[in-house]
Structure formats: structure tokens, C-alpha cells
Amino acid sequence: MSFSRGPKEPVPEVETSVWSCTKEDCQGWMRESFSFEDEPSCPLCQSEMAKEVRVIPELK
């Protein structure tokens, strides 16, 4: 079995709605479509989260 280290196909990035932690020193975020709650808490620190749009890799 061999592994190629050559150039890989670029992953398309799209604007995606996400929940982002409002606590200044926390980097927590999640895709809005992966949340089961209307207003989720941060999974890392349990702080309040706010909606925002990020350009992130597309999931297929």
C-alpha cells in the first residue's frame, strides 16, 4: 500500500451558518445544522452562543 503526498484536490468552502461561543477566550463553535437546540450552549465551556456565518469546508 502506498500513500501519495502529491497535491490533493481542494475541498470547496461555502458560507455556512454556525453557532459561535460568545466567551472571549473560548474557540467553541458548531454548524447550525448539527445543533439539536434552538439556542445551544457552548459544548466546551457552557457559555451562551451566537449565530454567525463562516466560510468553512463543505460537507457532502
C-alpha positions in Angstrom: 0.0 0.0 0.0 1.4 3.4 -0.9 0.4 6.9 0.2 0.7 9.8 -2.2 2.0 13.1 -0.8 1.3 14.9 -4.0 -1.2 17.7 -4.4 -4.7 16.9 -3.2 -8.0 18.1 -4.6 -9.0 21.3 -2.9 -12.1 21.0 -0.7 -14.8 23.5 -1.7 -15.6 26.1 1.0 -19.0 27.5 1.4 -20.7 30.1 3.6 -22.3 28.2 6.5 -24.5 29.3 9.4 -22.8 28.4 12.7 -23.2 28.9 16.4 -20.1 30.6 17.9 -19.2 30.9 21.6 -19.6 34.4 23.0 -16.9 33.9 25.7 -13.8 35.8 24.6 -11.2 33.2 25.4 -13.2 30.2 24.0 -12.9 29.0 20.4 -16.0 26.8 20.6 -18.4 26.7 17.6 -20.6 24.3 15.8 -22.5 24.1 12.5 -26.1 25.3 13.0 -27.3 22.1 11.2 -25.6 20.0 13.8 -27.3 21.6 16.8 -30.4 19.9 18.3 -31.4 23.0 20.3 -32.8 26.4 19.2 -30.2 28.2 21.3 -27.4 25.8 22.3 -24.8 26.3 25.0 -21.1 26.0 24.1 -20.1 22.3 24.3 -16.6 23.4 25.6 -17.5 25.9 28.3 -21.3 26.0 28.5 -21.4 29.8 27.7 -24.0 31.4 25.5 -23.6 31.1 21.8 -24.5 33.5 18.9 -25.3 32.8 15.3 -22.7 33.9 12.6 -21.7 32.9 9.1 -18.3 31.4 8.4 -16.6 30.2 5.2 -15.8 26.6 6.0 -15.2 23.3 4.1 -18.4 21.9 2.6 -19.7 18.6 3.9 -21.1 16.1 1.4 
